[in-house]
Amino acid sequence: MSNIKSAFKNGKAFIGFLTAGDPDLKTTKECIIAMAEAGADLIQIGIPFSDPIAEGSVIQNSNIRALISATHIENIFETLKSVRTKTDIPVVFHTYINPVFNYGYEAFFKDCNNTNVGGIIIPDLPFEEKKEIQQYTDKYNIDIISLIAPTSVSRIRTIAMDAEGFVYIVLSRGTTKVGNEIITEVESIVKLVKEVTQIPVAIGFGINTPEQAKYFSQIADGVIVGSSIVKIVEKYGKDSPEYVYDYVQKMKKAIS
Amino acid sequence: MNKTKFGQFGGQYVPEILMTEIINLEKTYEQLKNDEKFNQDLNDLLRNYAGRPSLLYYAKNMTEDLGGAKIYLKREDLNHTGSHKINNVLGQALMAKYMGKKRVIAETGAGQHGVATATAAALLGLECEIFMGREDTIRQSLNVYRMELLGAKVHTVMTGTQTLKDAVNEAMREWALRTDDTFYVLGSVMGPHPFPTIVRDFQSVISKEARAQILELENRLPDVVMACVGGGSNAMGAFYNFINDNDVRLIGCEAAGLGIDTDKHAATVTKGKPGIFHGMKSIFCQDKYGQISPVYSISAGLDYPGIGPEHAYLHQTGRAEYVAVTDDEAVNAFEYLSRTEGIIPAIESAHAIAHALKIVPEMDKDKIVIICLSGRGDKDAALIAKYRGRIINE
């Protein structure tokens, strides 16, 4: 059991995403600390990849900025070590399988354990390929966070039954459904997941405003906000920590 | 062996949002590949629309000029739309029809796969959208016009290196948005299972025919079968029915661009290392951190940083060899074949011709080499003219 569980003990969880190294690792460190102080319950740190095929343009561009500033797994771990002297906020990584494969699974998950990273989200590692890393995540006590999409349908139960940490429900960026249709769809997915697992459920898909966060927090155990935070970092660059702080504080308040 | 893999290579490394559709595709293909009506329909299209079987042509002039092994060209350039791509596209577009899909999407590098997909879509009454890197829309602008003429919408991909890799990224993103009515016609033996198997099966008609044709013509199997390799679909098709013939050497020719000692190449097997990308575990050009490298080749069709997983497996087991051919060697071969045989090869296929120019003179006259001439070179004429310093209007 990782420290992810504690993220869901303080009411509804606010989970914020940042791409490590956007625009540089010093700013990332300050943003992580700012988010923790503003009341975020868990931080999802993106390890940049050259070809993030599951991301929209906002996060694609932040990956490019991070790579330009020479961000890679080694210096992200270095940054986390120094973050850990300031905060013990639960952290999960969000990345693609190739940089992790290249670093070496054993070394990677060992370093995750050393820096108190509780879980990993890998969009291009679906349920069928989890065995690729499972023996290492088990050994070092890292949760593989499972993603569930509206298209998962008959796969929802299977995935949820085997899920660790929390279940991440992600709706398609291009979903043709609107308003109440989305709500109904999400509610039915959450219900299915809850039937087979005790672990928390978080929802993420274009949640931008406090009103949206409040709404979705009523359906699930937590909300995940990605592009809105990345947009702040894009806009304010090295000056972004204070703006990120204000935004996260507002969002956490809305779901409390 | 895991059914989604070739040894350790292959697999289904795609976002969850695509998994249901990929499993649906896998099941559908398992049914259709043995379905009598589907096979009848496909064979009818291959024969009466694509113009199969393609010729196995004895290249007499080239053979005499090189003074070594006898050279046969498998003339995929003579297919409708001018390359081997139509073999796969007719198969997949027909699958799309059988699955009740209304729309097909595809990535394209040189534009040959895009043109073939747009063609099949026009024939079968499917909506068609093609993703093509900006760089490639410039160097293959004629193919962009062809696709539009055929009724397809061409999306210019502005992300990343603006070439084939990025076109695949965008096609996958688009597919994730709309799997319900959309079929992704993948152009090479790559991507997540079942694509490498589907594309290989549809392309294996090349070696099925070539094997029968050479037995008919020479009453024996060839000593060498060679083909160019980007993702590797024409090579996989040309190799497949010879894999169990252990005495037949299989050689894949990848793009060395400006040279494998420069950073301007697409020589995946020669310079790459194992990785996981675009849905598959295979071999990729990547940096020391596992970031996918920008690659380069004069040939838009070979300008891809990976290779199909079955090729990675054939390389690992030693069953096939992979060599790298530079832009300069390919351009020379492009001109050589045009002059010697009156056949203008695609610049992609010219990579295989170039390697033949190196090895055939060293072989005995009683040996036989089959080269897969994957496409015709009309599309490349302006580009090669420019390479030689001559600007012509297309």
Interface residues (C-beta under 8 A of the other chain):
Chain A: F49 S50 D51 I53 A54 S57 Q60 L67 H72 I73 Y96 I97 N98 P99 V100 F101 N102 Y103 P123 D124 L125 P126 F127 E128 E129 E132 S146 L147 I148 A149 P150 T151 S152 V153 S154 R155 I159 V170 S172 R173 G174 T175
Chain B: T4 G11 Q12 Y13 V14 P15 E16 I17 L18 M19 T20 E21 T159 G160 K165 D166 N169 M172 R173 A176 L177 R178 T179 P274 G275 I276 F277 H278 G279 F284 Q286 K288 Y289 G290 Q291 I292
